Amino acid sequence: MNIDVVYFARYREALGSDGERLDGPFDSVDDVRKALLARGEGYAMLGEQNLMCARNQELCRLDEPVADGDEVAFFPPVTGG
């Protein structure tokens, strides 16, 4: 299974990348997030409580199922003023 992962805003800046492709068995967006967290300290921000995510460009929850070829995006919460 291939999942395209996209990082936005400060996540992109901190990781020095706008995205990557992950291989593995993933059932949910949270499985993708956990695989990234397992990489270590640089990915720790993906463990934030207020993390936002999207699957195929639609906001979703971490328990959203994923399928081969999906795009999963992670970004910090957006605030307005």
N, C-alpha and C positions, 0 to 999 in steps of 0.2 A: 504494500500500500504506500503510495506517495501522497504526501500532504505538502502544499506550498504554505509556508509560514511568512507572514508579513508583520513587520514591526513599525509602529508609528511614534511620532513625537519624541519624548525623552528616551523611550525604549530603543528607538532606532539610533539615537545619538550615543547612548551608553554602550550599545553592542557594536557600534560601528558598521552596521549593516541594515539594509532595508528589508531583508528577508532571506530565506533559504528553503531548500526542499528537504523534508525528513522522510525517511523510510521506516516502516515498522508496522506492527499491528496496533492500531488505535481504534478505540470504540467511541471516544468522545473528545471534545475540545479539551477537557481536563486531562485526558491521557496525553495529548500533545504537550500541554503545559507542563505536566509532571516529567515528561521525557526531557524537556528543556531545563527544568529546575535541577535535574540530576546531573547536569553538566557542571554545576558548581556556582561559585560566587558571582560571576558576571551575569548570571541569569536570575539571581535571587529576587530581583524586582518583579519578576513574573509571579511571585508568591504574595504580592500585595493583596490586601482584602478588597480594595476598590478597583482592581484590574477590570478592564472592559475587554470584550472580545466580540468577534464577528466570524460567521461562517459564510463563505461565498458572498461577502459584502452586505450581510444582514446581521444586525446586532443579535446576539444570542447569549444564552447562559452557558456556564462551563459544562453542564451535563448534555449539551447539544450533541447528537450523534454526528460522526464524520464518515465520509466514504472516500474511496480512492479518487484522487484528483481534486479534492476539495481545497479551497484556500481558507486558512485560518489566520485571523489578524488579532494582534494584541496591542492595546493602547491604554494610556492612563485616562482617568476620567476627565471629561471636558467641563470646564467651568466658564460661566459667563459673567458679564458685569455690565 
